Amino acid sequence: MPQPSFKDALTLCKSVMRNGFDAHVVNTPLQHELMEKSDHCAVDIATDAPAEELKKIFPGFNTEQKEHPAALLGLLEENGCEYRFYLMNIAEAIRPESSLTRLTPTLLRSMQQLGRLPTNLVSGMSTLSPVDKTDSGFEDFSCGQVRLTGLPDETLGTNYLLAVRAFRYAADLNLPIDPNTWISIVRSSQRILDYVPIRSIMEEWRKVDATDMWKFVRMLFDSQVMNGLLPEIAALSRVRQTRNDGGMEESVLDHSIECMRRYPEGEFHYDWYGTFAMLLHDVGKLYTAEFYQGRWTFYEHHRIGAEVARKILRRLHMLPEDIELICHLVRHHMRFKFMLTDKGIRRFRALEEYPRLIEMSRADIKARDDNYTAFNHNNKYLERAEMPEQMLEPLLNGNEIMVFTGLKPGPMVGYIRNALLTAQVAGEVTTHEEAAAFVQTMAEVGRRP
């Protein structure tokens, strides 16, 4: 169809609106697609202006056409193109979007003549015939987008779970969501929460790869679905924190999503639970945030966050063992953040899931563009933690050995210290009294000619 026809149609609509009525071109993308396959130049317009008013506005307006569908007000021919004016759907509806005229009888007839729907429709014909419940509800992904079939609002109305599924497909396939599909999801966000069981949402969520979950969560937030599903997490978008020593600020939600992106980059590429824990790891900051002397603090947010996470996970109907795992990770995610002593690293290593906690710390550092000083220090101490504790320090230090033996500083003191450590590892010396006797004997042997 010649492009100027649409420009002329818009001009006609403006003429109607200047006279105090409403008018719009019906489903422009669909009409453009159909007219590319037709030799007849025609455009359908919807208006609430009565036929007698249209005749006053357009002297050539014809109401005496042979074929007269009930909703057809009349025809106007200009510059070799036919403009068909249909009565606008102005009935009140529970779903406001359904009051917009999207299809007309002539558009339906044109599609029926084609024998099939055009493959690249932006909007389609789902209002004209029942939607096939066995169909996926999506156009072929070869179009390069995640797109609902037919009219997105109508298709989504048959199964609101399709919105969550669209997020999953878009995340895992790394495809954008078609703009018309996206806006349909946004305006249906409350219905998605009203009509889709949480268990069904979580079934879709569990199918998202760990490496792509951050994109899925971002779409939940951007579409407003998260506001009802995870209000505690959505609220983190309004909690600010310092990103790193550079002083730059960021929202806690942005940081959490970035941590989700970074976590699978380590050793746990497919760890769905660890990635989910990264979403919740800072949820306690919502409840512990305090602004003092020009900066935000979040003391004990990990401990409070574990309790908040438990409530959230129960609401999501997760299994008890999964709840315990994720809450454990949230509770202890700060343990590897600070430089640990030998005893501290041993206590850390005794924790369940400590390798996951290390990866959470690594993801947090990457997300902040922070330094690895404490992280590298703790990793070195982890190697020492694999050795028996007795091998790290003898029961008596050098000064104590000199007191018990009467020796002066020198190589002999170091020799006795190493011998004492070896005896401890072998189990020959277990107490301070035995250690004192051992070093005295070693000193006496050393003094013999």
C-alpha positions in Angstrom: 0.0 0.0 0.0 1.4 3.5 -0.8 2.8 5.1 2.3 1.1 8.5 1.6 -2.3 6.9 2.3 -1.5 6.6 6.0 -0.4 10.2 6.1 -3.6 11.2 4.5 -5.5 9.0 6.9 -3.9 10.8 9.8 -4.8 14.1 8.3 -8.5 12.9 8.1 -8.4 11.9 11.8 -7.1 15.3 12.8 -9.9 16.9 10.9 -12.4 14.8 12.9 -10.7 15.6 16.2 -10.7 19.3 15.4 -14.5 19.1 15.2 -14.7 17.7 18.8 -14.7 13.9 18.1 -12.2 11.1 18.4 -10.6 9.2 15.6 -7.7 6.8 15.0 -6.3 4.6 12.2 -7.1 1.0 13.1 -4.2 -1.2 13.8 -1.7 0.5 11.5 0.9 -2.3 11.5 -1.7 -4.9 10.5 -3.2 -2.7 7.8 0.2 -2.0 6.4 1.0 -5.7 6.3 -2.2 -6.7 4.6 -2.1 -3.9 2.0 1.4 -4.9 0.9 -0.3 -8.1 -0.4 -3.2 -6.2 -2.0 -3.6 -4.0 -5.1 -6.5 -2.1 -3.5 -5.6 1.0 -1.5 -7.9 1.3 1.5 -7.5 2.4 5.1 -9.9 1.7 8.0 -10.5 4.5 10.5 -12.4 4.3 13.8 -14.3 7.3 15.1 -17.1 8.2 17.5 -18.5 10.8 15.2 -21.9 10.0 13.8 -22.4 9.7 10.0 -24.2 12.9 9.6 -21.3 14.8 11.3 -18.8 13.1 9.0 -20.8 14.2 6.0 -20.5 17.8 7.2 -16.8 17.5 7.7 -16.1 15.6 4.5 -18.4 16.6 1.6 -17.5 13.5 -0.4 -18.4 11.1 2.5 -20.7 8.3 1.2 -23.2 6.4 3.4 -24.9 4.6 0.5 -22.4 1.9 -0.2 -23.8 -1.5 -1.4 -22.1 -3.6 1.3 -22.9 -2.0 4.6 -21.7 -3.8 7.8 -23.5 -2.7 10.9 -20.5 -0.8 12.3 -19.4 0.8 9.0 -20.5 4.5 9.0 -19.5 5.2 5.4 -16.7 5.6 2.8 -14.5 8.5 1.6 -12.5 8.3 -1.6 -9.6 10.7 -2.0 -6.5 10.6 -4.2 -7.2 7.1 -5.4 -7.6 5.6 -1.9 -10.6 4.4 0.0 -11.1 5.4 3.6 -13.6 3.3 5.6 -15.0 4.9 8.7 -16.1 2.5 11.5 -17.9 3.2 14.7 -15.4 3.3 17.5 -15.8 0.9 20.4 -16.6 3.1 23.3 -18.2 0.6 25.6 -16.9 0.5 29.1 -14.8 -2.6 29.9 -13.1 -4.2 32.8 -10.0 -4.3 30.6 -9.5 -0.7 29.4 -7.3 -1.7 26.5 -10.2 -3.7 25.0 -12.1 -0.5 24.3 -9.6 0.4 21.6 -10.8 -0.6 18.1 -8.1 -2.9 16.7 -9.9 -5.0 14.0 -12.7 -4.3 11.6 -14.8 -6.7 9.5 -13.0 -5.7 6.3 -9.6 -6.4 7.9 -10.8 -9.8 9.0 -12.1 -10.5 5.5 -8.7 -9.5 4.0 -6.9 -12.0 6.3 -9.3 -14.7 5.5 -8.7 -14.2 1.8 -5.0 -14.6 2.5 -5.7 -17.9 4.1 -3.3 -17.3 6.9 -2.0 -14.7 9.2 1.1 -12.7 8.0 4.2 -13.9 9.9 5.5 -10.5 11.0 2.4 -8.9 12.4 2.9 -6.6 15.3 -0.7 -7.0 16.3 -3.0 -9.8 15.1 -6.4 -11.3 15.1 -6.8 -13.1 18.4 -10.1 -11.3 19.1 -11.6 -12.8 16.0 -11.4 -16.4 16.9 -10.7 -18.5 20.0 -7.1 -18.8 20.9 -5.7 -22.4 20.6 -4.9 -23.4 24.1 -2.4 -25.9 22.9 -0.4 -23.3 21.1 2.6 -21.8 22.8 1.2 -18.3 22.5 4.4 -17.0 20.9 5.5 -16.2 17.4 8.5 -18.1 16.1 11.7 -16.8 17.7 13.3 -16.5 14.2 11.7 -13.1 14.1 14.4 -12.0 16.5 12.0 -11.0 19.3 9.9 -12.6 22.0 6.4 -11.8 20.6 3.0 -12.9 21.7 0.8 -14.2 18.8 -2.2 -12.2 17.7 -3.2 -9.1 19.7 -0.9 -9.2 22.7 -3.5 -8.0 25.2 -6.0 -10.7 24.0 -3.4 -13.4 23.9 -2.1 -12.5 27.4 -5.7 -12.4 28.7 -6.1 -16.1 27.9 -3.1 -17.0 30.1 -1.3 -14.4 32.1 1.5 -16.9 32.9 2.7 -16.1 29.3 4.1 -12.9 30.7 6.5 -14.7 33.0 7.3 -17.2 30.3 8.1 -14.3 28.0 10.7 -13.1 30.6 12.2 -16.6 30.7 12.5 -16.8 26.9 13.9 -13.3 26.6 16.5 -14.0 29.3 17.6 -17.5 28.2 17.6 -16.7 24.5 19.0 -13.2 24.9 16.2 -11.7 22.8 14.4 -8.4 23.2 10.7 -8.5 24.0 8.5 -7.0 21.2 7.4 -3.5 22.3 3.7 -4.3 21.9 4.1 -7.5 23.9 6.1 -5.6 26.5 3.5 -2.8 27.0 0.8 -5.4 27.3 2.7 -7.1 30.1 3.2 -3.8 31.9 -0.4 -2.8 31.8 -1.4 -6.3 32.9 1.1 -6.5 35.8 -1.6 -6.5 38.5 -3.6 -9.1 36.7 -0.5 -11.3 36.4 -0.2 -11.2 40.2 -4.0 -11.7 40.7 -4.5 -14.6 38.4 -1.1 -16.5 38.2 -0.4 -18.7 41.2 3.0 -18.1 42.9 3.9 -21.8 42.4 3.4 -21.4 38.6 5.6 -18.3 38.6 8.3 -20.1 40.5 8.1 -23.1 38.1 9.0 -20.8 35.3 11.7 -19.0 37.4 13.4 -22.3 38.2 13.8 -23.0 34.4 15.9 -19.8 34.0 19.6 -20.6 33.7 21.7 -19.2 36.6 23.8 -17.2 34.1 20.6 -15.4 32.8 18.7 -15.0 36.0 19.8 -11.4 36.4 18.0 -10.5 33.2 14.9 -12.3 34.3 14.9 -10.3 37.6 15.5 -7.0 35.8 12.4 -7.7 33.6 10.3 -8.6 36.7 11.2 -5.2 38.2 10.9 -3.1 35.0 7.5 -4.6 34.3 6.2 -3.7 37.8 5.5 -7.4 38.5 8.2 -7.5 41.2 6.4 -4.8 43.1 3.7 -7.3 44.1 5.7 -10.5 44.0 8.8 -9.3 45.9 8.0 -5.9 47.4 10.9 -6.0 49.8 13.3 -6.5 46.8 11.6 -3.8 44.7 11.9 -1.4 47.5 15.7 -1.7 47.4 15.6 0.4 44.2 15.1 3.3 46.6 17.8 2.4 49.1 21.2 4.0 48.2 24.7 2.8 49.2 28.3 3.7 48.4 29.6 1.6 45.6 33.2 1.5 46.7 36.0 3.7 48.0 35.5 6.0 45.0 32.4 7.4 46.7 30.0 6.7 43.8 26.5 5.8 44.9 24.2 3.1 43.5 20.8 1.5 44.5 21.0 -1.7 46.5 18.7 -3.3 43.9 21.1 -2.5 41.1 24.0 -3.9 43.1 22.0 -7.1 43.9 21.2 -7.7 40.2 24.8 -7.0 39.3 25.9 -9.6 41.9 23.5 -12.1 40.3 25.2 -11.5 37.0 28.7 -11.9 38.5 28.1 -14.9 40.7 27.9 -17.6 37.9 31.1 -16.2 36.4 33.1 -18.1 39.0 33.1 -21.8 39.7 29.3 -22.1 40.2 28.1 -21.6 36.6 24.8 -23.5 37.1 24.1 -22.7 40.8 20.5 -21.5 40.7 20.3 -21.4 44.5 23.5 -19.4 45.0 22.4 -16.9 42.3 19.0 -16.6 44.0 20.8 -16.0 47.3 22.6 -13.1 45.6 19.2 -11.5 44.9 18.3 -11.7 48.6 21.7 -11.2 50.2 21.2 -7.4 50.9 17.5 -7.4 51.5 18.3 -6.7 55.2 19.6 -3.2 54.2 16.0 -2.1 53.7 15.4 -2.6 57.5 18.8 -1.6 58.8 19.6 1.5 56.8 20.7 4.5 58.9 22.1 7.8 57.6 24.8 9.1 60.0 27.5 11.7 59.5 27.0 11.9 55.7 26.9 8.2 54.9 24.6 5.2 54.9 25.2 2.3 57.3 23.6 -1.1 57.4 24.9 -2.8 60.5 23.8 -6.5 61.0 22.0 -6.4 57.6 23.1 -10.0 57.0 21.5 -11.3 60.1 18.3 -9.4 59.7 18.3 -10.2 56.0 18.4 -13.9 56.7 15.1 -13.6 58.7 13.5 -11.5 56.0 14.6 -13.9 53.3 13.0 -16.8 55.2 9.6 -15.0 55.1 10.0 -14.3 51.4 11.0 -17.8 50.5 8.0 -19.3 52.5 5.7 -16.9 50.6 7.2 -18.3 47.4 6.4 -21.8 48.5 10.0 -23.0 48.3 11.0 -26.4 49.9 12.2 -26.3 53.5 15.7 -27.5 52.6 16.0 -24.8 49.9 14.9 -22.2 52.3 17.5 -23.3 54.8 20.3 -23.3 52.2 19.5 -19.8 50.9 19.0 -18.3 54.3 22.3 -19.8 55.4 24.1 -18.1 52.5 22.4 -14.8 53.3 23.2 -15.1 57.0 26.9 -15.7 56.4 27.7 -13.8 53.2 29.7 -11.2 55.1 32.1 -13.7 56.8 34.7 -13.7 54.0 34.6 -9.9 53.5 37.1 -9.0 56.3 40.7 -10.1 56.9 40.4 -13.3 59.0 43.0 -14.6 61.5 44.0 -18.3 61.5 41.3 -19.1 64.0 38.8 -17.0 62.0 39.5 -18.8 58.8 39.2 -22.1 60.5 35.8 -21.2 61.8 34.8 -19.9 58.4 35.9 -23.2 56.8 33.8 -25.1 59.2 30.7 -23.5 57.9 28.5 -25.5 55.5 28.6 -24.3 51.9 31.7 -22.2 52.5 32.8 -22.4 48.8 29.5 -20.8 47.8 30.1 -18.1 50.4 33.6 -17.4 48.8 31.9 -17.0 45.4 29.4 -14.7 46.8 32.2 -12.5 48.2 34.0 -12.6 44.8 30.7 -11.6 43.0 30.2 -8.7 45.5 33.7 -7.4 44.8 33.3 -7.6 41.1 29.9 -5.9 41.2 31.4 -3.0 43.2 34.7 -2.8 41.2 36.3 -3.0 44.7 39.7 -4.2 45.7 40.7 -7.8 46.5 43.1 -7.2 49.4 41.0 -8.9 52.1 39.8 -11.6 49.6 43.4 -12.6 48.6 44.5 -12.6 52.2 41.8 -14.9 53.2 42.5 -17.2 50.3 46.1 -17.6 51.5 44.9 -18.4 55.0 42.5 -21.0 53.6 45.5 -23.0 52.5 46.9 -22.8 56.0 43.6 -23.9 57.3 44.0 -27.2 55.5 47.0 -28.0 57.8 46.5 -29.4 61.3 46.3 -26.5 63.8 49.2 -28.0 65.8 51.5 -27.4 62.7 50.9 -23.7 62.7 52.1 -22.6 66.2 54.1 -24.5 68.9 52.8 -24.6 72.4 55.8 -22.4 73.5 57.1 -19.4 71.6 60.8 -18.5 71.3 60.8 -16.3 74.5 59.2 -19.0 76.5 61.7 -21.6 75.3 64.6 -19.3 76.4 63.0 -18.9 79.8 62.6 -22.7 80.4 66.0 -23.6 78.9 68.2 -20.6 79.9 69.3 -20.3 76.3 70.2 -17.0 74.7 68.8 -15.9 71.3 70.4 -18.0 68.5 69.9 -20.9 66.1 69.4 -23.4 68.9 66.2 -21.7 70.0 64.8 -22.0 66.4 66.0 -25.7 66.2 64.2 -26.5 69.5 61.0 -24.7 68.4 60.8 -26.7 65.2 61.4 -29.9 67.1 58.6 -29.0 69.5 56.2 -28.4 66.6 57.1 -31.7 65.1 56.5 -33.5 68.4 53.1 -31.8 68.7 52.1 -32.9 65.2 53.2 -36.5 66.1 51.1 -36.3 69.3 54.1 -36.8 71.6 53.6 -33.4 73.2 50.0 -32.2 74.0 50.3 -29.8 77.1 52.4 -26.9 78.2 53.9 -29.0 80.9 55.0 -31.6 78.5 56.3 -28.9 76.1 58.4 -27.4 78.9 59.9 -30.7 79.8 60.5 -31.4 76.1 62.4 -28.2 75.4 64.5 -28.6 78.6 65.5 -32.1 77.5 66.4 -30.8 74.0 68.5 -28.0 75.5 70.4 -30.4 77.8 71.1 -32.7 74.8 72.3 -29.7 72.9 74.7 -28.7 75.6 76.4 -32.1 75.8 79.9 -32.2 74.3 
